Amino acid sequence: MEPRRSPERPEPTWPDQGLGRHPSNVVELLQPGSFVKLRNQPSDLPPFQLIQCRGGRCWVRQQSWGQLVQWEVAHRQLTAAA
């Protein structure tokens, strides 16, 4: 039988509770201006330039597309280009 906790002393929680247990929950820190690749991106397709990330979504572009053409993708689909 587990000890009972009083309402004044709730069960402690830790900042990393539930995070990092599954690699799919971890997203890579990507900086605007850096080059990224899509997971499972064909090797003959050049890396994308990262414009910005916000709310789990990122905007990328190919250099040959010009400044005004962008593609929105999920952050978890991207990885830093080596």
Jmol script that loads the backbone (N, CA, C; Angstrom):
load data "model"
ATOM      1  N   MET A   1       0.838  -1.174   0.000  1.00  0.00           N
ATOM      2  CA  MET A   1       0.000   0.000   0.000  1.00  0.00           C
ATOM      3  C   MET A   1       0.891   1.248   0.000  1.00  0.00           C
ATOM      4  N   GLU A   2       0.570   2.197  -0.876  1.00  0.00           N
ATOM      5  CA  GLU A   2       1.373   3.417  -0.990  1.00  0.00           C
ATOM      6  C   GLU A   2       0.970   4.429   0.080  1.00  0.00           C
ATOM      7  N   PRO A   3       1.945   5.209   0.559  1.00  0.00           N
ATOM      8  CA  PRO A   3       1.605   6.238   1.547  1.00  0.00           C
ATOM      9  C   PRO A   3       0.721   7.305   0.916  1.00  0.00           C
ATOM     10  N   ARG A   4      -0.185   7.850   1.704  1.00  0.00           N
ATOM     11  CA  ARG A   4      -1.077   8.898   1.207  1.00  0.00           C
ATOM     12  C   ARG A   4      -0.389  10.246   1.340  1.00  0.00           C
ATOM     13  N   ARG A   5      -0.600  11.105   0.365  1.00  0.00           N
ATOM     14  CA  ARG A   5      -0.055  12.464   0.395  1.00  0.00           C
ATOM     15  C   ARG A   5      -1.156  13.428   0.797  1.00  0.00           C
ATOM     16  N   SER A   6      -0.793  14.389   1.610  1.00  0.00           N
ATOM     17  CA  SER A   6      -1.777  15.396   1.997  1.00  0.00           C
ATOM     18  C   SER A   6      -1.926  16.405   0.859  1.00  0.00           C
ATOM     19  N   PRO A   7      -3.063  17.112   0.776  1.00  0.00           N
ATOM     20  CA  PRO A   7      -3.252  18.114  -0.283  1.00  0.00           C
ATOM     21  C   PRO A   7      -2.224  19.235  -0.218  1.00  0.00           C
ATOM     22  N   GLU A   8      -1.679  19.484   0.981  1.00  0.00           N
ATOM     23  CA  GLU A   8      -0.681  20.543   1.122  1.00  0.00           C
ATOM     24  C   GLU A   8       0.658  20.141   0.512  1.00  0.00           C
ATOM     25  N   ARG A   9       0.900  18.841   0.402  1.00  0.00           N
ATOM     26  CA  ARG A   9       2.177  18.361  -0.116  1.00  0.00           C
ATOM     27  C   ARG A   9       1.917  17.410  -1.287  1.00  0.00           C
ATOM     28  N   PRO A  10       1.663  17.969  -2.470  1.00  0.00           N
ATOM     29  CA  PRO A  10       1.392  17.111  -3.620  1.00  0.00           C
ATOM     30  C   PRO A  10       2.642  16.342  -4.042  1.00  0.00           C
ATOM     31  N   GLU A  11       2.433  15.334  -4.837  1.00  0.00           N
ATOM     32  CA  GLU A  11       3.530  14.524  -5.371  1.00  0.00           C
ATOM     33  C   GLU A  11       4.481  15.430  -6.154  1.00  0.00           C
ATOM     34  N   PRO A  12       5.799  15.362  -5.905  1.00  0.00           N
ATOM     35  CA  PRO A  12       6.731  16.222  -6.649  1.00  0.00           C
ATOM     36  C   PRO A  12       6.781  15.830  -8.126  1.00  0.00           C
ATOM     37  N   THR A  13       6.970  16.823  -8.949  1.00  0.00           N
ATOM     38  CA  THR A  13       7.152  16.572 -10.383  1.00  0.00           C
ATOM     39  C   THR A  13       8.489  17.152 -10.793  1.00  0.00           C
ATOM     40  N   TRP A  14       9.063  16.596 -11.799  1.00  0.00           N
ATOM     41  CA  TRP A  14      10.366  17.022 -12.284  1.00  0.00           C
ATOM     42  C   TRP A  14      10.216  17.580 -13.683  1.00  0.00           C
ATOM     43  N   PRO A  15      11.043  18.579 -14.058  1.00  0.00           N
ATOM     44  CA  PRO A  15      10.908  19.213 -15.376  1.00  0.00           C
ATOM     45  C   PRO A  15      11.007  18.240 -16.542  1.00  0.00           C
ATOM     46  N   ASP A  16      11.795  17.184 -16.402  1.00  0.00           N
ATOM     47  CA  ASP A  16      11.987  16.274 -17.529  1.00  0.00           C
ATOM     48  C   ASP A  16      11.051  15.071 -17.481  1.00  0.00           C
ATOM     49  N   GLN A  17      10.071  15.086 -16.598  1.00  0.00           N
ATOM     50  CA  GLN A  17       9.176  13.941 -16.480  1.00  0.00           C
ATOM     51  C   GLN A  17       8.419  13.731 -17.788  1.00  0.00           C
ATOM     52  N   GLY A  18       8.539  12.544 -18.343  1.00  0.00           N
ATOM     53  CA  GLY A  18       7.834  12.226 -19.576  1.00  0.00           C
ATOM     54  C   GLY A  18       8.571  12.648 -20.827  1.00  0.00           C
ATOM     55  N   LEU A  19       9.639  13.404 -20.696  1.00  0.00           N
ATOM     56  CA  LEU A  19      10.394  13.844 -21.869  1.00  0.00           C
ATOM     57  C   LEU A  19      11.669  13.038 -21.991  1.00  0.00           C
ATOM     58  N   GLY A  20      12.099  12.825 -23.190  1.00  0.00           N
ATOM     59  CA  GLY A  20      13.356  12.142 -23.425  1.00  0.00           C
ATOM     60  C   GLY A  20      13.288  10.642 -23.276  1.00  0.00           C
ATOM     61  N   ARG A  21      12.147  10.112 -22.939  1.00  0.00           N
ATOM     62  CA  ARG A  21      12.035   8.662 -22.803  1.00  0.00           C
ATOM     63  C   ARG A  21      11.910   7.993 -24.162  1.00  0.00           C
ATOM     64  N   HIS A  22      11.325   8.694 -25.083  1.00  0.00           N
ATOM     65  CA  HIS A  22      11.169   8.177 -26.436  1.00  0.00           C
ATOM     66  C   HIS A  22      11.844   9.152 -27.390  1.00  0.00           C
ATOM     67  N   PRO A  23      12.765   8.693 -28.226  1.00  0.00           N
ATOM     68  CA  PRO A  23      13.462   9.598 -29.140  1.00  0.00           C
ATOM     69  C   PRO A  23      12.522  10.407 -30.021  1.00  0.00           C
ATOM     70  N   SER A  24      11.316   9.924 -30.296  1.00  0.00           N
ATOM     71  CA  SER A  24      10.392  10.658 -31.156  1.00  0.00           C
ATOM     72  C   SER A  24       9.883  11.935 -30.497  1.00  0.00           C
ATOM     73  N   ASN A  25      10.026  12.061 -29.167  1.00  0.00           N
ATOM     74  CA  ASN A  25       9.584  13.263 -28.465  1.00  0.00           C
ATOM     75  C   ASN A  25      10.623  14.374 -28.501  1.00  0.00           C
ATOM     76  N   VAL A  26      11.830  14.081 -28.911  1.00  0.00           N
ATOM     77  CA  VAL A  26      12.914  15.050 -28.885  1.00  0.00           C
ATOM     78  C   VAL A  26      13.037  15.701 -30.256  1.00  0.00           C
ATOM     79  N   VAL A  27      13.024  17.036 -30.282  1.00  0.00           N
ATOM     80  CA  VAL A  27      13.239  17.745 -31.539  1.00  0.00           C
ATOM     81  C   VAL A  27      14.579  18.452 -31.475  1.00  0.00           C
ATOM     82  N   GLU A  28      15.236  18.495 -32.580  1.00  0.00           N
ATOM     83  CA  GLU A  28      16.562  19.087 -32.677  1.00  0.00           C
ATOM     84  C   GLU A  28      16.451  20.609 -32.691  1.00  0.00           C
ATOM     85  N   LEU A  29      17.384  21.296 -32.041  1.00  0.00           N
ATOM     86  CA  LEU A  29      17.429  22.750 -32.067  1.00  0.00           C
ATOM     87  C   LEU A  29      17.994  23.182 -33.407  1.00  0.00           C
ATOM     88  N   LEU A  30      17.202  23.895 -34.180  1.00  0.00           N
ATOM     89  CA  LEU A  30      17.607  24.339 -35.513  1.00  0.00           C
ATOM     90  C   LEU A  30      17.598  25.861 -35.550  1.00  0.00           C
ATOM     91  N   GLN A  31      18.664  26.441 -36.064  1.00  0.00           N
ATOM     92  CA  GLN A  31      18.809  27.889 -36.110  1.00  0.00           C
ATOM     93  C   GLN A  31      18.385  28.433 -37.473  1.00  0.00           C
ATOM     94  N   PRO A  32      17.654  29.562 -37.510  1.00  0.00           N
ATOM     95  CA  PRO A  32      17.326  30.181 -38.796  1.00  0.00           C
ATOM     96  C   PRO A  32      18.602  30.480 -39.582  1.00  0.00           C
ATOM     97  N   GLY A  33      18.542  30.234 -40.875  1.00  0.00           N
ATOM     98  CA  GLY A  33      19.711  30.434 -41.730  1.00  0.00           C
ATOM     99  C   GLY A  33      20.527  29.176 -41.916  1.00  0.00           C
ATOM    100  N   SER A  34      20.329  28.186 -41.043  1.00  0.00           N
ATOM    101  CA  SER A  34      21.074  26.932 -41.182  1.00  0.00           C
ATOM    102  C   SER A  34      20.447  26.081 -42.288  1.00  0.00           C
ATOM    103  N   PHE A  35      21.172  25.060 -42.686  1.00  0.00           N
ATOM    104  CA  PHE A  35      20.676  24.167 -43.725  1.00  0.00           C
ATOM    105  C   PHE A  35      20.198  22.874 -43.083  1.00  0.00           C
ATOM    106  N   VAL A  36      19.054  22.403 -43.552  1.00  0.00           N
ATOM    107  CA  VAL A  36      18.407  21.224 -42.990  1.00  0.00           C
ATOM    108  C   VAL A  36      18.004  20.271 -44.103  1.00  0.00           C
ATOM    109  N   LYS A  37      17.773  19.038 -43.708  1.00  0.00           N
ATOM    110  CA  LYS A  37      17.268  18.029 -44.638  1.00  0.00           C
ATOM    111  C   LYS A  37      15.996  17.442 -44.052  1.00  0.00           C
ATOM    112  N   LEU A  38      15.141  16.966 -44.928  1.00  0.00           N
ATOM    113  CA  LEU A  38      13.960  16.230 -44.502  1.00  0.00           C
ATOM    114  C   LEU A  38      14.379  14.823 -44.138  1.00  0.00           C
ATOM    115  N   ARG A  39      13.705  14.229 -43.183  1.00  0.00           N
ATOM    116  CA  ARG A  39      13.967  12.817 -42.909  1.00  0.00           C
ATOM    117  C   ARG A  39      13.562  12.044 -44.158  1.00  0.00           C
ATOM    118  N   ASN A  40      14.370  11.091 -44.556  1.00  0.00           N
ATOM    119  CA  ASN A  40      14.156  10.301 -45.777  1.00  0.00           C
ATOM    120  C   ASN A  40      14.262  11.139 -47.052  1.00  0.00           C
ATOM    121  N   GLN A  41      15.011  12.249 -47.000  1.00  0.00           N
ATOM    122  CA  GLN A  41      15.200  13.084 -48.191  1.00  0.00           C
ATOM    123  C   GLN A  41      16.123  12.373 -49.171  1.00  0.00           C
ATOM    124  N   PRO A  42      15.786  12.360 -50.468  1.00  0.00           N
ATOM    125  CA  PRO A  42      16.677  11.736 -51.452  1.00  0.00           C
ATOM    126  C   PRO A  42      18.044  12.416 -51.454  1.00  0.00           C
ATOM    127  N   SER A  43      19.091  11.647 -51.683  1.00  0.00           N
ATOM    128  CA  SER A  43      20.458  12.183 -51.625  1.00  0.00           C
ATOM    129  C   SER A  43      20.748  13.170 -52.752  1.00  0.00           C
ATOM    130  N   ASP A  44      19.997  13.114 -53.849  1.00  0.00           N
ATOM    131  CA  ASP A  44      20.258  14.035 -54.956  1.00  0.00           C
ATOM    132  C   ASP A  44      19.547  15.384 -54.788  1.00  0.00           C
ATOM    133  N   LEU A  45      18.762  15.556 -53.728  1.00  0.00           N
ATOM    134  CA  LEU A  45      18.089  16.824 -53.451  1.00  0.00           C
ATOM    135  C   LEU A  45      18.937  17.620 -52.464  1.00  0.00           C
ATOM    136  N   PRO A  46      19.318  18.864 -52.816  1.00  0.00           N
ATOM    137  CA  PRO A  46      20.172  19.648 -51.907  1.00  0.00           C
ATOM    138  C   PRO A  46      19.433  20.025 -50.621  1.00  0.00           C
ATOM    139  N   PRO A  47      20.190  20.374 -49.564  1.00  0.00           N
ATOM    140  CA  PRO A  47      19.566  20.770 -48.299  1.00  0.00           C
ATOM    141  C   PRO A  47      18.699  22.022 -48.470  1.00  0.00           C
ATOM    142  N   PHE A  48      17.746  22.171 -47.577  1.00  0.00           N
ATOM    143  CA  PHE A  48      16.880  23.343 -47.547  1.00  0.00           C
ATOM    144  C   PHE A  48      17.466  24.359 -46.579  1.00  0.00           C
ATOM    145  N   GLN A  49      17.215  25.639 -46.834  1.00  0.00           N
ATOM    146  CA  GLN A  49      17.619  26.684 -45.895  1.00  0.00           C
ATOM    147  C   GLN A  49      16.440  26.941 -44.955  1.00  0.00           C
ATOM    148  N   LEU A  50      16.712  26.932 -43.654  1.00  0.00           N
ATOM    149  CA  LEU A  50      15.672  27.151 -42.654  1.00  0.00           C
ATOM    150  C   LEU A  50      15.413  28.646 -42.503  1.00  0.00           C
ATOM    151  N   ILE A  51      14.162  29.043 -42.655  1.00  0.00           N
ATOM    152  CA  ILE A  51      13.795  30.452 -42.509  1.00  0.00           C
ATOM    153  C   ILE A  51      13.414  30.740 -41.062  1.00  0.00           C
ATOM    154  N   GLN A  52      12.460  29.966 -40.518  1.00  0.00           N
ATOM    155  CA  GLN A  52      12.055  30.124 -39.115  1.00  0.00           C
ATOM    156  C   GLN A  52      11.255  28.918 -38.669  1.00  0.00           C
ATOM    157  N   CYS A  53      11.164  28.737 -37.346  1.00  0.00           N
ATOM    158  CA  CYS A  53      10.318  27.703 -36.745  1.00  0.00           C
ATOM    159  C   CYS A  53       9.440  28.369 -35.700  1.00  0.00           C
ATOM    160  N   ARG A  54       8.192  27.945 -35.660  1.00  0.00           N
ATOM    161  CA  ARG A  54       7.258  28.501 -34.684  1.00  0.00           C
ATOM    162  C   ARG A  54       6.131  27.496 -34.466  1.00  0.00           C
ATOM    163  N   GLY A  55       5.880  27.156 -33.218  1.00  0.00           N
ATOM    164  CA  GLY A  55       4.764  26.279 -32.888  1.00  0.00           C
ATOM    165  C   GLY A  55       4.824  24.899 -33.517  1.00  0.00           C
ATOM    166  N   GLY A  56       6.015  24.329 -33.629  1.00  0.00           N
ATOM    167  CA  GLY A  56       6.140  22.993 -34.197  1.00  0.00           C
ATOM    168  C   GLY A  56       6.158  22.960 -35.711  1.00  0.00           C
ATOM    169  N   ARG A  57       6.066  24.114 -36.343  1.00  0.00           N
ATOM    170  CA  ARG A  57       6.108  24.214 -37.804  1.00  0.00           C
ATOM    171  C   ARG A  57       7.347  25.004 -38.202  1.00  0.00           C
ATOM    172  N   CYS A  58       7.934  24.664 -39.340  1.00  0.00           N
ATOM    173  CA  CYS A  58       9.111  25.371 -39.841  1.00  0.00           C
ATOM    174  C   CYS A  58       8.883  25.754 -41.296  1.00  0.00           C
ATOM    175  N   TRP A  59       9.498  26.848 -41.689  1.00  0.00           N
ATOM    176  CA  TRP A  59       9.439  27.297 -43.068  1.00  0.00           C
ATOM    177  C   TRP A  59      10.838  27.179 -43.653  1.00  0.00           C
ATOM    178  N   VAL A  60      10.924  26.499 -44.779  1.00  0.00           N
ATOM    179  CA  VAL A  60      12.200  26.257 -45.446  1.00  0.00           C
ATOM    180  C   VAL A  60      12.086  26.671 -46.905  1.00  0.00           C
ATOM    181  N   ARG A  61      13.244  26.776 -47.554  1.00  0.00           N
ATOM    182  CA  ARG A  61      13.257  27.085 -48.982  1.00  0.00           C
ATOM    183  C   ARG A  61      14.502  26.500 -49.614  1.00  0.00           C
ATOM    184  N   GLN A  62      14.444  26.300 -50.893  1.00  0.00           N
ATOM    185  CA  GLN A  62      15.623  25.947 -51.675  1.00  0.00           C
ATOM    186  C   GLN A  62      16.219  27.252 -52.187  1.00  0.00           C
ATOM    187  N   GLN A  63      17.531  27.353 -52.244  1.00  0.00           N
ATOM    188  CA  GLN A  63      18.160  28.587 -52.710  1.00  0.00           C
ATOM    189  C   GLN A  63      17.737  28.920 -54.130  1.00  0.00           C
ATOM    190  N   SER A  64      17.492  27.919 -54.945  1.00  0.00           N
ATOM    191  CA  SER A  64      17.108  28.162 -56.338  1.00  0.00           C
ATOM    192  C   SER A  64      15.659  28.635 -56.481  1.00  0.00           C
ATOM    193  N   TRP A  65      14.857  28.568 -55.403  1.00  0.00           N
ATOM    194  CA  TRP A  65      13.462  28.971 -55.477  1.00  0.00           C
ATOM    195  C   TRP A  65      13.264  30.476 -55.421  1.00  0.00           C
ATOM    196  N   GLY A  66      14.235  31.227 -54.950  1.00  0.00           N
ATOM    197  CA  GLY A  66      14.055  32.662 -54.759  1.00  0.00           C
ATOM    198  C   GLY A  66      13.573  32.953 -53.340  1.00  0.00           C
ATOM    199  N   GLN A  67      13.603  34.222 -52.956  1.00  0.00           N
ATOM    200  CA  GLN A  67      13.312  34.628 -51.572  1.00  0.00           C
ATOM    201  C   GLN A  67      11.841  34.477 -51.175  1.00  0.00           C
ATOM    202  N   LEU A  68      10.914  34.566 -52.120  1.00  0.00           N
ATOM    203  CA  LEU A  68       9.497  34.604 -51.769  1.00  0.00           C
ATOM    204  C   LEU A  68       8.800  33.245 -51.767  1.00  0.00           C
ATOM    205  N   VAL A  69       9.492  32.201 -52.185  1.00  0.00           N
ATOM    206  CA  VAL A  69       8.890  30.871 -52.216  1.00  0.00           C
ATOM    207  C   VAL A  69       9.371  30.091 -50.997  1.00  0.00           C
ATOM    208  N   GLN A  70       8.412  29.642 -50.169  1.00  0.00           N
ATOM    209  CA  GLN A  70       8.735  28.922 -48.937  1.00  0.00           C
ATOM    210  C   GLN A  70       7.847  27.692 -48.824  1.00  0.00           C
ATOM    211  N   TRP A  71       8.300  26.729 -48.048  1.00  0.00           N
ATOM    212  CA  TRP A  71       7.551  25.498 -47.830  1.00  0.00           C
ATOM    213  C   TRP A  71       7.416  25.288 -46.333  1.00  0.00           C
ATOM    214  N   GLU A  72       6.205  25.038 -45.851  1.00  0.00           N
ATOM    215  CA  GLU A  72       5.946  24.807 -44.429  1.00  0.00           C
ATOM    216  C   GLU A  72       5.959  23.306 -44.150  1.00  0.00           C
ATOM    217  N   VAL A  73       6.768  22.899 -43.180  1.00  0.00           N
ATOM    218  CA  VAL A  73       6.872  21.484 -42.813  1.00  0.00           C
ATOM    219  C   VAL A  73       6.864  21.356 -41.289  1.00  0.00           C
ATOM    220  N   ALA A  74       6.557  20.174 -40.803  1.00  0.00           N
ATOM    221  CA  ALA A  74       6.599  19.908 -39.362  1.00  0.00           C
ATOM    222  C   ALA A  74       8.053  19.865 -38.899  1.00  0.00           C
ATOM    223  N   HIS A  75       8.313  20.448 -37.731  1.00  0.00           N
ATOM    224  CA  HIS A  75       9.676  20.502 -37.194  1.00  0.00           C
ATOM    225  C   HIS A  75      10.281  19.107 -37.077  1.00  0.00           C
ATOM    226  N   ARG A  76       9.478  18.137 -36.660  1.00  0.00           N
ATOM    227  CA  ARG A  76       9.996  16.778 -36.449  1.00  0.00           C
ATOM    228  C   ARG A  76      10.442  16.110 -37.748  1.00  0.00           C
ATOM    229  N   GLN A  77      10.071  16.657 -38.904  1.00  0.00           N
ATOM    230  CA  GLN A  77      10.501  16.097 -40.188  1.00  0.00           C
ATOM    231  C   GLN A  77      11.905  16.554 -40.580  1.00  0.00           C
ATOM    232  N   LEU A  78      12.459  17.533 -39.851  1.00  0.00           N
ATOM    233  CA  LEU A  78      13.737  18.126 -40.232  1.00  0.00           C
ATOM    234  C   LEU A  78      14.883  17.630 -39.365  1.00  0.00           C
ATOM    235  N   THR A  79      16.059  17.618 -39.970  1.00  0.00           N
ATOM    236  CA  THR A  79      17.288  17.308 -39.253  1.00  0.00           C
ATOM    237  C   THR A  79      18.384  18.209 -39.812  1.00  0.00           C
ATOM    238  N   ALA A  80      19.362  18.565 -38.996  1.00  0.00           N
ATOM    239  CA  ALA A  80      20.450  19.433 -39.446  1.00  0.00           C
ATOM    240  C   ALA A  80      21.244  18.737 -40.543  1.00  0.00           C
ATOM    241  N   ALA A  81      21.596  19.500 -41.577  1.00  0.00           N
ATOM    242  CA  ALA A  81      22.413  18.949 -42.662  1.00  0.00           C
ATOM    243  C   ALA A  81      23.856  18.875 -42.189  1.00  0.00           C
ATOM    244  N   ALA A  82      24.514  17.776 -42.466  1.00  0.00           N
ATOM    245  CA  ALA A  82      25.905  17.595 -42.023  1.00  0.00           C
ATOM    246  C   ALA A  82      26.872  18.291 -42.943  1.00  0.00           C
TER     247      ALA A  82
END
end "model"
wireframe off; spacefill off
backbone 0.3
color backbone group
